Amino acid sequence: MAGYATLKDVAELAGTTIGTVSYVLNNKSGRYISDETRRKVFEAANQLNYIKCKGASSLKGKERKLIGILVPQFENQFFTRVVVAAEAVFAQHGYDLIICDTFDDTDRERAIIRRLLEQRVDGIIVTPTVKGVENTELVRRVGMKMVVVDRPLEGVEDYVWVTTNNYGCGFVGAEHLVSMGHTNIGYVGWNSGIHDLDARERATLDAADGKAVVHVEDGEFSAEAGYLLTEKLLREHPDITAVFYGFNIQAKGGVQYLCDNSIAIPEELSVVLIGSPEWSYTGRNNFTRVDMGDMELGRKAARQLLDLIQNKSEPTSKRIIQACTLVRGTSVAQL
């Protein structure tokens, strides 16, 4: 484990005193320090990945009993449940959570991670953005305990990843539609730029290969996009008999479009979605869906991070990929 660099480490590398390093890094004024000395201090701090500690000095070297958790879309019930389940596990062991929504913004993700490092939290759980590899590099360098949920850090070996089989989610949903006699299917997806999430679409095409035609419409991750993509899909391909939504947020908008246009489900159009938001099985709704086991995912992630923290385990390549489950509702007609 690399560990956090100290003021003493920076001072030794820069060839100066701890007091001078503290003075320079805290940007204090009133005392003359040469430009050359300042340059050496900043270079040494950068080389050592120095991160200022904002926690109480009395806690130095001790657990703070704080966990940082970063999710990309807190409004997405999938991630809300991951957080709720993880927090229940941490609470049993006396840990509190700092919950942060990155909004899938790469700059925000980087800034939050930096602040969590400054707070010396005991570990983090993160669902990374498209720049997650770059933004978590410092976490890995200083040896902070970390568990990655849902989306992987592509190209990185030594980290713990807990996820649901995204390819399996797409395959199971599409396979069900094909088994119900649907040979003309629409797929609404998200241009995520994340290879593992894009696997849902690839799996849909693989499951339908030679058995059904799939018309794909990809767009932004929002209910509004789901609404517009559904409208476009049905306008350009009026003969489709089913729509498969790869993401539940888009599905919400898509179903709203169907309701606004009095398109009966499943009599006129069958619907399947990946995810289990409450609206999909509330009231008269009973949608066929691919459940990703979000609560169990949160529990597994928390247990893995606790193991790293409490047993002081070194980072290792560990992949926990849980299966998804098809939940049959009343939104798919047998043709």
C-alpha positions in Angstrom: 0.0 0.0 0.0 1.4 3.4 -1.0 -0.2 5.4 1.8 -0.6 9.2 2.1 2.5 11.4 1.7 3.1 13.6 4.7 4.5 17.1 5.0 7.7 15.5 6.2 7.9 13.4 3.0 7.5 16.5 0.9 10.0 18.5 2.9 12.7 15.7 2.5 12.2 15.5 -1.2 12.2 19.3 -1.7 15.2 19.7 0.6 13.6 22.2 3.0 11.8 22.3 6.3 8.3 21.0 7.2 7.4 24.6 8.2 8.3 25.9 4.8 6.3 23.2 3.1 3.3 23.9 5.2 3.7 27.7 4.5 3.9 27.2 0.7 1.1 24.6 0.3 -1.3 26.6 2.5 -0.6 29.7 0.3 0.3 31.9 3.3 1.7 35.4 2.9 3.9 37.6 5.0 7.1 35.6 4.9 9.7 35.6 2.1 10.2 32.3 0.3 12.2 32.2 -2.9 10.5 31.2 -6.2 13.0 28.3 -6.5 12.0 26.9 -3.1 8.3 27.2 -3.9 8.9 25.4 -7.2 10.7 22.6 -5.4 7.9 22.2 -2.9 5.2 22.1 -5.5 7.1 19.6 -7.6 7.8 17.4 -4.6 4.1 17.5 -3.6 3.0 16.6 -7.1 5.5 13.8 -7.3 4.4 12.3 -4.0 0.7 12.8 -4.7 0.4 14.9 -1.6 -3.1 15.4 -0.4 -3.8 17.8 2.4 -5.7 16.2 5.3 -8.7 18.2 6.4 -9.6 15.7 9.2 -8.9 16.2 12.9 -5.2 15.7 13.7 -6.2 13.5 16.6 -7.5 11.0 14.2 -4.3 10.6 12.3 -3.7 6.9 11.5 -7.1 5.9 12.9 -10.3 5.0 11.3 -12.7 7.9 10.9 -15.7 5.6 10.5 -16.7 7.4 7.3 -17.4 5.9 3.9 -17.8 7.9 0.7 -20.2 6.6 -1.9 -20.4 8.1 -5.4 -23.4 7.3 -7.6 -24.0 8.8 -11.1 -27.8 9.2 -11.0 -29.3 9.3 -7.5 -32.8 9.9 -9.1 -32.3 6.4 -10.6 -34.0 4.0 -8.2 -31.4 1.4 -9.0 -28.7 3.5 -7.4 -30.9 4.7 -4.6 -31.4 1.1 -3.5 -27.7 0.3 -3.8 -27.0 3.1 -1.4 -29.8 2.2 1.0 -28.7 -1.4 1.2 -25.0 -0.5 1.6 -25.8 2.0 4.4 -27.7 -0.7 6.3 -24.6 -2.9 6.3 -22.2 -0.1 7.3 -24.6 1.1 10.1 -24.3 -2.3 11.7 -20.5 -1.7 12.0 -20.7 1.9 13.1 -19.8 3.6 9.9 -21.6 6.7 8.4 -21.9 7.5 4.7 -21.0 10.6 2.8 -23.4 10.2 -0.2 -22.5 12.1 -3.4 -24.2 12.3 -6.8 -21.8 12.9 -9.6 -24.6 13.5 -12.1 -22.3 11.5 -14.5 -20.2 14.6 -14.7 -16.5 13.7 -15.0 -15.2 17.0 -13.5 -17.6 16.7 -10.6 -16.5 13.1 -10.0 -12.8 14.1 -9.9 -13.5 17.0 -7.4 -15.6 14.8 -5.1 -12.9 12.1 -5.0 -10.3 14.7 -4.1 -12.4 16.0 -1.3 -13.0 12.5 0.1 -9.3 11.9 0.0 -8.7 15.1 1.9 -11.3 14.0 4.5 -9.4 10.7 4.9 -12.5 8.6 4.6 -11.9 5.0 5.4 -13.0 3.8 1.9 -15.2 4.6 -1.1 -17.8 2.9 -3.2 -18.0 4.3 -6.7 -20.0 3.8 -9.8 -17.6 5.6 -12.2 -18.2 8.0 -15.1 -16.7 7.5 -18.5 -13.4 9.0 -17.0 -13.5 6.8 -14.0 -10.2 5.2 -14.7 -8.5 8.6 -14.8 -10.4 10.0 -11.9 -9.8 7.1 -9.5 -6.1 6.9 -10.3 -5.1 8.9 -7.2 -7.3 6.7 -5.1 -5.3 3.7 -6.2 -2.0 5.4 -5.8 -2.5 6.3 -2.2 -4.0 3.0 -1.4 -7.5 4.1 -0.3 -9.8 1.1 0.0 -12.3 1.1 -2.9 -15.0 -1.0 -4.4 -16.4 -0.3 -7.8 -20.1 -1.0 -8.5 -22.0 -1.7 -11.8 -19.5 -0.1 -14.2 -16.0 -1.3 -14.5 -12.6 0.5 -14.6 -11.6 -0.8 -18.0 -8.0 -1.7 -18.3 -7.4 -1.7 -14.6 -6.5 -5.0 -12.9 -6.2 -4.7 -9.2 -9.6 -3.6 -7.9 -12.8 -5.1 -6.5 -15.8 -4.9 -8.9 -19.3 -5.8 -7.9 -21.9 -5.8 -10.7 -24.9 -7.4 -12.3 -24.3 -9.2 -15.7 -25.3 -6.4 -18.1 -25.0 -8.6 -21.1 -27.2 -11.2 -19.4 -29.8 -8.5 -18.7 -30.1 -7.6 -22.4 -30.1 -11.3 -23.5 -32.7 -12.4 -21.0 -35.1 -9.6 -21.9 -34.8 -10.0 -25.7 -34.9 -13.8 -25.5 -38.2 -13.5 -23.6 -39.7 -11.4 -26.4 -38.6 -13.8 -29.0 -40.0 -16.7 -27.1 -43.3 -15.0 -27.0 -43.4 -14.8 -30.8 -42.2 -11.2 -31.4 -40.1 -11.0 -34.5 -40.2 -7.2 -35.0 -38.8 -5.5 -31.9 -37.7 -2.0 -31.0 -34.8 -1.3 -28.6 -34.4 2.0 -26.9 -30.9 2.6 -25.4 -28.4 5.1 -24.1 -25.3 6.4 -25.7 -23.3 5.8 -22.5 -19.8 5.5 -23.9 -19.3 2.7 -21.3 -18.6 -0.6 -22.9 -20.2 -2.8 -20.2 -23.5 -0.9 -20.3 -23.5 -1.0 -24.1 -23.4 -4.8 -23.7 -27.2 -4.7 -23.1 -27.7 -3.6 -26.7 -25.2 -6.1 -28.1 -26.9 -8.9 -26.1 -30.3 -7.9 -27.5 -29.1 -8.2 -31.0 -27.4 -11.5 -30.3 -30.5 -13.0 -28.7 -32.6 -11.9 -31.7 -30.0 -13.0 -34.3 -31.8 -15.1 -37.0 -35.1 -15.0 -35.1 -36.2 -11.4 -35.0 -35.4 -7.9 -36.4 -34.4 -5.3 -33.9 -34.7 -1.6 -34.6 -32.4 0.4 -32.4 -32.8 4.0 -31.2 -30.1 5.3 -28.9 -30.1 8.7 -27.1 -29.5 10.5 -23.8 -30.2 9.1 -20.4 -33.4 10.8 -19.4 -37.1 10.2 -19.3 -37.5 13.0 -21.9 -35.2 11.1 -24.3 -37.1 7.9 -23.7 -40.3 9.7 -24.7 -38.9 11.1 -27.9 -37.0 8.0 -28.9 -40.2 5.9 -28.5 -42.1 8.4 -30.7 -39.4 8.2 -33.3 -39.2 4.4 -33.2 -43.0 4.0 -33.7 -43.1 6.6 -36.4 -40.3 5.1 -38.4 -41.2 1.4 -37.7 -45.0 1.3 -37.1 -45.0 -2.5 -37.5 -43.0 -3.3 -34.4 -44.9 -5.4 -31.9 -42.7 -4.8 -28.8 -40.3 -2.3 -27.3 -37.4 -3.3 -25.1 -36.0 -0.5 -22.9 -32.4 -1.0 -21.9 -32.6 1.5 -19.0 -35.5 2.2 -16.6 -35.3 6.0 -16.7 -35.8 6.0 -20.5 -38.6 3.4 -20.0 -40.5 5.8 -17.8 -40.6 8.4 -20.5 -41.4 5.8 -23.2 -44.3 4.4 -21.2 -45.6 7.9 -20.7 -45.6 8.4 -24.5 -47.6 5.2 -25.0 -50.1 6.4 -22.4 -50.4 9.9 -23.9 -51.1 8.4 -27.3 -53.6 5.7 -25.9 -51.4 2.8 -27.1 -52.7 -0.2 -25.2 -50.1 -2.4 -23.4 -49.8 -5.3 -24.4 -52.7 -5.4 -26.8 -51.1 -3.0 -29.3 -47.5 -3.0 -28.1 -45.6 -5.2 -25.7 -43.1 -3.7 -23.3 -40.1 -5.1 -21.4 -37.5 -3.0 -19.4 -34.3 -3.6 -17.6 -34.6 -2.5 -14.0 -37.4 -2.7 -11.3 -38.4 0.9 -10.5 -41.5 1.0 -8.3 -43.7 2.6 -11.0 -43.2 -0.6 -13.0 -45.2 -2.7 -10.5 -47.3 -0.1 -8.7 -51.1 0.1 -9.0 -52.4 -1.4 -12.2 -48.8 -1.6 -13.6 -47.3 -5.0 -13.9 -44.5 -4.7 -16.4 -42.3 -7.6 -17.4 -38.8 -6.6 -16.4 -35.3 -7.8 -15.9 -34.5 -7.3 -12.2 -30.8 -6.5 -11.5 -30.8 -7.3 -7.8 -29.9 -3.7 -6.8 -30.3 -4.2 -3.0 -28.1 -7.3 -3.0 -25.6 -5.4 -5.1 -25.4 -2.7 -2.4 -25.0 -5.3 0.3 -22.2 -7.1 -1.5 -20.3 -3.9 -2.2 -20.5 -2.9 1.4 -19.3 -6.2 2.7 -16.4 -6.2 0.2 -15.3 -2.8 1.3 -15.6 -3.7 5.0 -13.4 -6.7 4.4 -10.8 -4.5 2.8 -10.9 -1.9 5.6 -11.1 -4.2 8.6 -8.7 -6.9 7.4 -6.3 -4.2 5.9 -6.3 -6.2 2.7 -4.3 -5.1 -0.2 -6.0 -4.2 -3.5 -6.6 -7.3 -5.6 -8.4 -8.3 -8.8 -11.8 -9.5 -7.7 -14.9 -9.7 -9.8 -18.3 -10.4 -8.4 -20.9 -10.7 -11.2 -24.4 -11.6 -10.1 -27.1 -12.9 -12.4 -30.2 -11.0 -13.3 -33.8 -12.3 -13.1 -36.7 -12.1 -15.5 -39.8 -11.0 -13.7 -42.9 -11.8 -15.8 -45.7 -9.3 -15.7 -48.6 -8.6 -18.0 -47.0 -6.3 -20.4 -46.0 -8.9 -23.1 -48.5 -10.5 -25.4 -48.1 -14.0 -26.8 -48.2 -13.8 -30.6 
